[in-house]
Amino acid sequence: MSDRLLTGPDGQPRCRWCEVPGFDAYRDYHDREWGYPVADDRRLFEKLCLEGFQSGLSWRTILAKREAFRAAFHRFEMDEVARFGAADIERLLADAGIVRHRGKIEAAIHNASRALALQQEAGSLAAFFWRFEETDLPPETVRATSPGSLRLSKALKQRGWKFVGPTTVYSFMQAMGLVNDHAPGCIGRAAVDAERQRFVPPR
């Protein structure tokens, strides 16, 4: 078996990163969400914000706090987050349920206004992000960035987004289905491939 795989308690091979003893939510996230294509703008914005909060941390930490983040950021409704002001920043800095990092909090609020502008430019966030879909990356290779994530990161930075470096953006692309990075032999890889074949990228 590949060193990227680990057999779970149900006897099924999965990406090694999702098998964390005592944290079944990681396996559930891997099986039900990670890599499946997403075209919903709110979910795309939420994930890009959460990837920014993950910077320097683990996704396990963010996943455990995701519901608290959703409550604190009004479920990442972009128009609402874009209206957050100084009092909201102080409220968020006092919220022990989330990652209390001023720079990341301010970036999420700032990026909400950038997201609204991008919707006006491209019609939707989904239509813009899916221009950067990748289908030909070697599945055996472990990587932190990709040609697509480099291009998307650059495009977002040019539009004023913050905390959208190529590694952060690649994690976003992996999770939202713009690339299938399940390890060869993982039960998720074929399932995600089938879903991506049925998926019609928004234009």
Backbone as CSV, one residue per row, in Angstrom:
resi,resn,N_x,N_y,N_z,CA_x,CA_y,CA_z,C_x,C_y,C_z
1,MET,0.835,-1.191,0.000,0.000,0.000,0.000,0.875,1.247,0.000
2,SER,0.448,2.269,-0.727,1.179,3.522,-0.801,1.341,4.130,0.586
3,ASP,2.462,4.845,0.782,2.653,5.507,2.080,1.719,6.702,2.244
4,ARG,0.956,7.038,1.201,-0.052,8.094,1.304,-1.393,7.548,1.787
5,LEU,-1.491,6.231,1.940,-2.749,5.593,2.327,-2.652,4.982,3.719
6,LEU,-3.807,4.850,4.357,-3.897,4.149,5.627,-5.263,3.477,5.674
7,THR,-5.293,2.237,6.125,-6.555,1.512,6.225,-7.304,1.944,7.471
8,GLY,-8.553,2.342,7.296,-9.359,2.815,8.410,-9.968,1.680,9.195
9,PRO,-10.692,1.990,10.246,-11.313,0.948,11.084,-12.357,0.127,10.337
10,ASP,-12.841,0.656,9.207,-13.800,-0.103,8.404,-13.116,-0.950,7.342
11,GLY,-11.775,-0.977,7.362,-11.029,-1.784,6.407,-10.814,-1.136,5.063
12,GLN,-11.223,0.122,4.904,-11.115,0.829,3.626,-9.869,1.726,3.605
13,PRO,-9.163,1.759,2.458,-7.982,2.617,2.358,-8.368,4.067,2.090
14,ARG,-7.763,4.972,2.839,-8.025,6.396,2.697,-6.706,7.167,2.724
15,CYS,-6.785,8.426,2.322,-5.639,9.307,2.459,-5.185,9.294,3.926
16,ARG,-3.902,9.116,4.126,-3.368,8.937,5.469,-3.725,10.092,6.411
17,TRP,-3.777,11.324,5.856,-3.964,12.486,6.719,-5.285,12.483,7.475
18,CYS,-6.280,11.747,6.964,-7.613,11.830,7.579,-7.816,10.832,8.713
19,GLU,-6.878,9.902,8.886,-7.043,8.890,9.930,-6.349,9.348,11.201
20,VAL,-7.098,10.067,12.036,-6.583,10.597,13.304,-7.358,9.933,14.441
21,PRO,-6.697,9.123,15.253,-7.415,8.443,16.349,-8.162,9.434,17.233
22,GLY,-9.428,9.120,17.486,-10.227,9.955,18.361,-10.825,11.177,17.698
23,PHE,-10.630,11.329,16.373,-11.180,12.506,15.686,-11.865,12.043,14.402
24,ASP,-12.994,11.376,14.563,-13.713,10.818,13.427,-14.198,11.890,12.463
25,ALA,-14.336,13.138,12.939,-14.798,14.214,12.067,-13.858,14.424,10.898
26,TYR,-12.599,14.120,11.084,-11.631,14.261,9.999,-11.933,13.264,8.885
27,ARG,-12.212,12.000,9.267,-12.538,10.974,8.279,-13.846,11.323,7.578
28,ASP,-14.832,11.800,8.336,-16.107,12.178,7.733,-15.916,13.316,6.730
29,TYR,-15.104,14.291,7.105,-14.830,15.412,6.199,-14.171,14.904,4.920
30,HIS,-13.206,14.017,5.061,-12.528,13.435,3.902,-13.513,12.691,3.004
31,ASP,-14.383,11.896,3.609,-15.280,11.043,2.836,-16.419,11.813,2.176
32,ARG,-16.906,12.868,2.830,-18.140,13.512,2.377,-17.936,14.872,1.709
33,GLU,-16.789,15.506,1.955,-16.610,16.867,1.454,-15.356,17.056,0.613
34,TRP,-14.225,16.599,1.109,-12.934,16.987,0.547,-12.787,16.510,-0.904
35,GLY,-12.644,17.450,-1.804,-12.427,17.125,-3.203,-13.670,17.134,-4.060
36,TYR,-14.852,17.133,-3.453,-16.079,17.161,-4.242,-16.309,18.577,-4.769
37,PRO,-16.661,18.702,-6.042,-16.755,20.038,-6.654,-17.857,20.890,-6.049
38,VAL,-17.542,22.148,-5.824,-18.448,23.102,-5.191,-18.644,24.295,-6.118
39,ALA,-19.900,24.693,-6.298,-20.207,25.854,-7.133,-20.979,26.924,-6.369
40,ASP,-21.158,26.732,-5.071,-21.906,27.671,-4.246,-20.967,28.772,-3.750
41,ASP,-21.289,30.019,-4.059,-20.388,31.123,-3.723,-20.157,31.265,-2.225
42,ARG,-21.193,31.083,-1.431,-21.006,31.234,0.013,-20.031,30.196,0.542
43,ARG,-20.184,28.955,0.098,-19.268,27.899,0.548,-17.841,28.156,0.060
44,LEU,-17.699,28.647,-1.139,-16.362,28.948,-1.656,-15.707,30.061,-0.846
45,PHE,-16.477,31.096,-0.539,-15.929,32.188,0.254,-15.571,31.703,1.659
46,GLU,-16.451,30.929,2.261,-16.173,30.386,3.596,-14.873,29.606,3.604
47,LYS,-14.704,28.721,2.630,-13.517,27.861,2.633,-12.248,28.666,2.434
48,LEU,-12.289,29.667,1.573,-11.091,30.466,1.364,-10.751,31.254,2.623
49,CYS,-11.763,31.747,3.326,-11.519,32.413,4.614,-10.914,31.442,5.620
50,LEU,-11.483,30.258,5.736,-10.991,29.296,6.708,-9.582,28.824,6.372
51,GLU,-9.278,28.723,5.086,-7.899,28.379,4.715,-6.940,29.477,5.159
52,GLY,-7.377,30.724,5.087,-6.553,31.814,5.588,-6.326,31.696,7.083
53,PHE,-7.375,31.346,7.829,-7.226,31.160,9.267,-6.327,29.971,9.584
54,GLN,-6.310,28.980,8.690,-5.484,27.799,8.930,-3.995,28.105,8.811
55,SER,-3.620,29.136,8.115,-2.210,29.435,7.869,-1.394,29.342,9.157
56,GLY,-0.413,28.443,9.174,0.413,28.222,10.352,-0.176,27.236,11.337
57,LEU,-1.392,26.748,11.060,-2.067,25.796,11.934,-2.405,24.542,11.125
58,SER,-3.188,23.646,11.699,-3.629,22.451,10.978,-5.103,22.583,10.631
59,TRP,-5.519,21.902,9.572,-6.929,21.920,9.219,-7.766,21.243,10.304
60,ARG,-7.164,20.306,11.015,-7.888,19.669,12.122,-8.337,20.730,13.127
61,THR,-7.471,21.680,13.434,-7.815,22.750,14.379,-8.985,23.566,13.863
62,ILE,-8.937,23.927,12.581,-9.991,24.766,12.003,-11.295,23.991,11.892
63,LEU,-11.216,22.731,11.490,-12.428,21.923,11.348,-13.151,21.800,12.683
64,ALA,-12.400,21.639,13.763,-13.019,21.529,15.089,-13.724,22.824,15.495
65,LYS,-13.301,23.945,14.909,-13.873,25.244,15.241,-14.830,25.755,14.156
66,ARG,-15.092,24.959,13.142,-15.820,25.472,11.976,-17.198,26.009,12.324
67,GLU,-17.946,25.312,13.151,-19.283,25.804,13.489,-19.207,27.113,14.271
68,ALA,-18.193,27.254,15.111,-18.010,28.516,15.833,-17.660,29.637,14.865
69,PHE,-16.828,29.341,13.878,-16.518,30.332,12.848,-17.781,30.740,12.094
70,ARG,-18.586,29.763,11.740,-19.810,30.070,10.985,-20.736,30.975,11.782
71,ALA,-20.857,30.711,13.067,-21.704,31.559,13.904,-21.108,32.959,14.031
72,ALA,-19.803,33.032,14.242,-19.148,34.323,14.456,-19.166,35.195,13.213
73,PHE,-19.081,34.560,12.034,-19.022,35.301,10.767,-20.348,35.245,9.998
74,HIS,-21.457,35.078,10.730,-22.797,35.110,10.103,-22.875,34.158,8.914
75,ARG,-22.339,32.955,9.124,-22.329,31.880,8.127,-21.638,32.312,6.826
76,PHE,-20.751,33.277,6.949,-19.933,33.753,5.831,-20.777,34.294,4.671
77,GLU,-21.893,34.915,5.019,-22.647,35.654,4.009,-21.835,36.906,3.663
78,MET,-21.395,37.002,2.435,-20.400,38.016,2.073,-20.863,39.436,2.316
79,ASP,-22.122,39.723,1.995,-22.592,41.090,2.163,-22.636,41.485,3.633
80,GLU,-22.935,40.524,4.509,-22.950,40.811,5.940,-21.537,40.994,6.482
81,VAL,-20.622,40.105,6.108,-19.246,40.205,6.599,-18.589,41.493,6.112
82,ALA,-18.892,41.893,4.887,-18.300,43.116,4.338,-18.694,44.349,5.148
83,ARG,-19.813,44.268,5.880,-20.268,45.401,6.686,-19.706,45.388,8.110
84,PHE,-18.940,44.376,8.460,-18.369,44.323,9.804,-17.483,45.540,10.031
85,GLY,-17.570,46.088,11.238,-16.763,47.242,11.596,-15.896,46.976,12.809
86,ALA,-15.429,48.041,13.442,-14.499,47.927,14.560,-15.093,47.125,15.717
87,ALA,-16.379,47.314,15.990,-17.003,46.577,17.091,-17.039,45.079,16.804
88,ASP,-17.244,44.718,15.540,-17.245,43.301,15.170,-15.852,42.702,15.322
89,ILE,-14.839,43.464,14.950,-13.471,42.968,15.099,-13.169,42.684,16.569
90,GLU,-13.566,43.590,17.458,-13.351,43.368,18.890,-14.160,42.179,19.383
91,ARG,-15.386,42.032,18.876,-16.210,40.868,19.239,-15.517,39.574,18.833
92,LEU,-14.973,39.545,17.642,-14.311,38.342,17.142,-13.020,38.054,17.903
93,LEU,-12.296,39.092,18.262,-11.066,38.902,19.026,-11.347,38.349,20.426
94,ALA,-12.554,38.539,20.906,-12.938,38.039,22.231,-13.603,36.665,22.177
95,ASP,-13.792,36.133,20.979,-14.507,34.867,20.792,-13.525,33.700,20.888
96,ALA,-13.564,32.981,21.999,-12.628,31.871,22.212,-12.909,30.680,21.303
97,GLY,-14.046,30.687,20.621,-14.386,29.563,19.763,-13.681,29.570,18.423
98,ILE,-13.068,30.700,18.063,-12.395,30.813,16.773,-10.910,31.089,16.993
99,VAL,-10.178,31.247,15.891,-8.776,31.646,15.964,-8.732,33.166,16.081
100,ARG,-8.244,33.647,17.207,-8.294,35.080,17.494,-6.993,35.753,17.034
101,HIS,-6.923,35.976,15.750,-5.744,36.585,15.121,-6.237,37.819,14.377
102,ARG,-5.836,38.990,14.845,-6.377,40.221,14.277,-6.156,40.305,12.772
103,GLY,-4.973,39.989,12.317,-4.685,40.099,10.890,-5.579,39.203,10.051
104,LYS,-5.820,37.983,10.511,-6.667,37.049,9.766,-8.133,37.479,9.812
105,ILE,-8.566,37.976,10.959,-9.941,38.465,11.071,-10.158,39.650,10.134
106,GLU,-9.238,40.591,10.163,-9.375,41.765,9.292,-9.289,41.366,7.827
107,ALA,-8.473,40.366,7.507,-8.373,39.905,6.122,-9.687,39.293,5.650
108,ALA,-10.342,38.510,6.505,-11.620,37.896,6.120,-12.670,38.959,5.835
109,ILE,-12.697,39.999,6.671,-13.659,41.085,6.450,-13.324,41.834,5.167
110,HIS,-12.063,42.137,4.990,-11.616,42.812,3.765,-11.938,41.971,2.532
111,ASN,-11.686,40.671,2.613,-11.904,39.798,1.457,-13.382,39.675,1.103
112,ALA,-14.270,39.913,2.066,-15.696,39.884,1.741,-16.043,40.960,0.728
113,SER,-15.482,42.145,0.896,-15.741,43.208,-0.085,-15.092,42.880,-1.420
114,ARG,-13.928,42.238,-1.380,-13.267,41.825,-2.622,-14.086,40.734,-3.320
115,ALA,-14.713,39.869,-2.537,-15.537,38.807,-3.107,-16.771,39.387,-3.797
116,LEU,-17.387,40.391,-3.189,-18.545,41.029,-3.815,-18.153,41.694,-5.128
117,ALA,-16.971,42.314,-5.150,-16.495,42.936,-6.386,-16.217,41.878,-7.450
118,LEU,-15.694,40.728,-7.021,-15.397,39.659,-7.975,-16.680,39.061,-8.538
119,GLN,-17.708,38.982,-7.729,-19.004,38.536,-8.252,-19.490,39.460,-9.364
120,GLN,-19.335,40.758,-9.158,-19.742,41.719,-10.183,-18.905,41.559,-11.450
121,GLU,-17.636,41.293,-11.280,-16.730,41.161,-12.428,-16.981,39.894,-13.226
122,ALA,-17.126,38.759,-12.525,-17.156,37.458,-13.201,-18.539,36.827,-13.259
123,GLY,-19.508,37.419,-12.578,-20.841,36.832,-12.526,-21.055,36.024,-11.266
124,SER,-20.018,35.337,-10.799,-20.050,34.582,-9.546,-18.619,34.234,-9.173
125,LEU,-18.425,33.950,-7.889,-17.106,33.461,-7.480,-16.815,32.137,-8.157
126,ALA,-17.830,31.289,-8.245,-17.635,29.972,-8.841,-17.150,30.081,-10.283
127,ALA,-17.759,30.953,-11.049,-17.359,31.105,-12.447,-15.898,31.523,-12.553
128,PHE,-15.463,32.365,-11.627,-14.067,32.795,-11.644,-13.144,31.668,-11.195
129,PHE,-13.427,31.059,-10.057,-12.524,30.042,-9.520,-12.392,28.836,-10.447
130,TRP,-13.484,28.444,-11.097,-13.423,27.244,-11.923,-12.644,27.445,-13.224
131,ARG,-12.237,28.675,-13.505,-11.314,28.884,-14.621,-9.955,28.258,-14.337
132,PHE,-9.694,27.979,-13.054,-8.378,27.499,-12.643,-8.382,26.005,-12.321
133,GLU,-9.421,25.308,-12.735,-9.500,23.861,-12.513,-8.296,23.159,-13.140
134,GLU,-7.824,22.122,-12.446,-6.701,21.331,-12.965,-7.113,19.865,-13.054
135,THR,-6.814,19.268,-14.194,-7.216,17.878,-14.433,-6.048,16.973,-14.781
136,ASP,-4.847,17.519,-14.901,-3.734,16.718,-15.394,-2.530,16.679,-14.457
137,LEU,-2.748,16.907,-13.162,-1.633,16.825,-12.224,-1.325,15.357,-11.927
138,PRO,-0.061,14.965,-11.886,0.282,13.566,-11.574,-0.240,13.179,-10.195
139,PRO,-1.073,12.160,-10.093,-1.690,11.840,-8.794,-0.709,11.275,-7.774
140,GLU,0.437,10.796,-8.222,1.393,10.193,-7.293,2.213,11.243,-6.557
141,THR,2.150,12.480,-7.005,3.012,13.526,-6.469,2.352,14.253,-5.302
142,VAL,3.086,14.393,-4.213,2.633,15.207,-3.096,3.157,16.623,-3.306
143,ARG,2.278,17.605,-3.274,2.683,18.980,-3.570,1.974,19.950,-2.639
144,ALA,2.579,21.119,-2.475,1.978,22.170,-1.652,1.377,23.273,-2.512
145,THR,1.801,23.340,-3.775,1.265,24.315,-4.718,1.123,23.622,-6.062
146,SER,0.552,24.318,-7.012,0.405,23.800,-8.373,0.434,24.973,-9.329
147,PRO,0.591,24.729,-10.625,0.526,25.836,-11.579,-0.781,26.623,-11.461
148,GLY,-1.881,25.900,-11.250,-3.168,26.582,-11.115,-3.257,27.431,-9.859
149,SER,-2.717,26.929,-8.756,-2.782,27.706,-7.511,-1.888,28.936,-7.593
150,LEU,-0.786,28.835,-8.304,0.076,30.004,-8.503,-0.665,31.073,-9.300
151,ARG,-1.376,30.648,-10.346,-2.118,31.609,-11.173,-3.279,32.212,-10.399
152,LEU,-4.025,31.368,-9.665,-5.178,31.864,-8.919,-4.726,32.801,-7.810
153,SER,-3.685,32.447,-7.098,-3.161,33.316,-6.049,-2.788,34.681,-6.612
154,LYS,-2.109,34.674,-7.730,-1.705,35.941,-8.358,-2.920,36.762,-8.766
155,ALA,-3.918,36.084,-9.343,-5.121,36.792,-9.793,-5.877,37.413,-8.617
156,LEU,-5.950,36.697,-7.502,-6.643,37.234,-6.332,-5.861,38.390,-5.715
157,LYS,-4.562,38.242,-5.614,-3.749,39.328,-5.051,-3.857,40.592,-5.906
158,GLN,-3.926,40.400,-7.220,-4.075,41.561,-8.102,-5.397,42.288,-7.843
159,ARG,-6.376,41.558,-7.326,-7.685,42.140,-7.025,-7.805,42.557,-5.563
160,GLY,-6.687,42.537,-4.846,-6.658,43.063,-3.494,-6.946,42.090,-2.372
161,TRP,-7.086,40.797,-2.669,-7.351,39.818,-1.623,-6.116,39.638,-0.741
162,LYS,-6.360,39.225,0.507,-5.282,38.999,1.463,-5.313,37.560,1.976
163,PHE,-4.181,37.065,2.445,-4.029,35.696,2.931,-4.447,34.685,1.862
164,VAL,-3.963,34.905,0.646,-4.285,34.003,-0.466,-2.995,33.622,-1.198
165,GLY,-1.987,33.203,-0.439,-0.760,32.715,-1.051,-1.006,31.409,-1.784
166,PRO,-0.063,30.970,-2.626,-0.277,29.776,-3.441,-0.535,28.498,-2.651
167,THR,0.075,28.349,-1.465,-0.165,27.152,-0.660,-1.571,27.169,-0.076
168,THR,-1.985,28.311,0.440,-3.355,28.464,0.944,-4.366,28.203,-0.167
169,VAL,-4.105,28.759,-1.337,-5.020,28.598,-2.465,-5.050,27.151,-2.946
170,TYR,-3.904,26.471,-2.908,-3.915,25.071,-3.343,-4.751,24.220,-2.390
171,SER,-4.651,24.465,-1.093,-5.494,23.737,-0.142,-6.975,23.980,-0.431
172,PHE,-7.303,25.211,-0.765,-8.676,25.559,-1.150,-9.095,24.777,-2.397
173,MET,-8.230,24.716,-3.395,-8.548,24.008,-4.626,-8.739,22.518,-4.379
174,GLN,-7.891,21.931,-3.535,-8.037,20.518,-3.186,-9.411,20.256,-2.559
175,ALA,-9.780,21.103,-1.636,-11.005,20.873,-0.874,-12.260,21.103,-1.692
176,MET,-12.236,22.090,-2.601,-13.419,22.486,-3.351,-13.558,21.777,-4.692
177,GLY,-12.671,20.821,-4.952,-12.827,19.977,-6.132,-12.214,20.499,-7.403
178,LEU,-11.447,21.589,-7.332,-10.803,22.095,-8.538,-9.632,21.221,-8.956
179,VAL,-9.248,20.305,-8.075,-8.266,19.276,-8.386,-8.640,18.066,-7.537
180,ASN,-8.417,16.881,-8.055,-8.657,15.665,-7.271,-7.318,15.202,-6.714
181,ASP,-7.094,15.474,-5.438,-5.818,15.120,-4.835,-5.933,13.971,-3.847
182,HIS,-7.022,13.206,-3.926,-7.065,11.966,-3.159,-5.962,11.046,-3.682
183,ALA,-5.301,10.364,-2.777,-4.208,9.473,-3.162,-4.719,8.335,-4.043
184,PRO,-3.936,7.901,-5.020,-4.323,6.716,-5.792,-4.576,5.538,-4.856
185,GLY,-5.700,4.880,-5.038,-6.077,3.767,-4.174,-6.999,4.160,-3.046
186,CYS,-7.124,5.467,-2.756,-8.049,5.943,-1.727,-9.483,5.762,-2.217
187,ILE,-10.380,5.380,-1.313,-11.771,5.174,-1.716,-12.404,6.476,-2.212
188,GLY,-11.839,7.606,-1.820,-12.404,8.877,-2.251,-12.046,9.265,-3.668
189,ARG,-10.970,8.708,-4.204,-10.497,9.191,-5.505,-11.495,8.890,-6.628
190,ALA,-11.967,7.658,-6.708,-12.913,7.297,-7.767,-14.239,8.026,-7.568
191,ALA,-14.669,8.166,-6.322,-15.933,8.855,-6.050,-15.858,10.310,-6.489
192,VAL,-14.746,10.973,-6.198,-14.584,12.365,-6.597,-14.458,12.475,-8.110
193,ASP,-13.729,11.554,-8.729,-13.618,11.565,-10.196,-15.002,11.475,-10.834
194,ALA,-15.840,10.573,-10.326,-17.174,10.405,-10.890,-18.001,11.677,-10.713
195,GLU,-17.897,12.309,-9.542,-18.650,13.531,-9.287,-18.159,14.669,-10.177
196,ARG,-16.860,14.741,-10.385,-16.317,15.802,-11.238,-16.751,15.607,-12.692
197,GLN,-16.907,14.367,-13.123,-17.359,14.112,-14.491,-18.801,14.565,-14.684
198,ARG,-19.603,14.453,-13.620,-21.012,14.889,-13.709,-21.150,16.401,-13.536
199,PHE,-20.188,17.000,-12.911,-20.255,18.421,-12.562,-20.068,19.289,-13.801
200,VAL,-20.906,20.314,-13.919,-20.778,21.281,-15.020,-20.218,22.564,-14.437
201,PRO,-18.963,22.897,-14.727,-18.372,24.108,-14.158,-19.159,25.338,-14.568
202,PRO,-19.438,26.234,-13.641,-20.180,27.455,-13.978,-19.336,28.380,-14.840
203,ARG,-20.003,29.065,-15.748,-19.279,29.999,-16.642,-19.935,31.376,-16.580
